[in-house]
Amino acid sequence: MICNRCRTSILSRLQPAVRASSRLQLRSYSAPPTPRQPVVGGITIPSAIATPGASQQPPSSTPEGVSASGIPAEEVPAAVERPVSICPAGTKLNGLNYFKNKPDVLALEDSEYPEWLWELLDDASKKAKLTEGEIDPNTLNKKQRKRYERKLEAMKSDLPPPIPVHHYATDIIPDRTASPVAQAFQSLEKRAEITKGARAARRKSIREDNFLRGL
């Protein structure tokens, strides 16, 4: 049994602890007070500057009008519009598989095809970009085309005749500034070119001799 004196002493000790714990619980759930902005000489200092250790947003190193990739926002290429394929993905394409024991060729998604494949759909007339002073023979009539061909033949006759490589192969000087390995590769390429030209010339002379003997 606990006497009345001990009970009152124990209750008097427990009451301050209960009050302190209730205050701590209220403080943990209460909103933090807003810091006051110090006023110096009628000028208000922002809280981010007045409070030491406050995190400030670092200035952006990317200038205005420039994207994160480094390309100006105005010069970012727009998405090219491609025609929609008539074959949905997974369609079997007949006549394209000419290998034995190979799976059939299936259509892909439009985004999976290479860029050069879409260029085949472009108009050939738009691709042909003529330089200044150049003439497109397809736009000429019969008389103009004959005149244009005669002009080209006259220009070709004024040019010096091409000399085969095997005729002046003895005067070829290697590049002294290149490394020995590069000189060796250049000499091998030049020798192969000389051998090919000499063989073509010999075959041509043999065909001419055989034709003349048959007359």
Helices and strands as residue ranges (DSSP letters): H 4-29, E 39-40, E 43-44, H 47-50, G 73-75, G 110-112, H 115-119, H 124-127, G 137-139, H 142-158, G 165-167, G 169-171, H 180-213
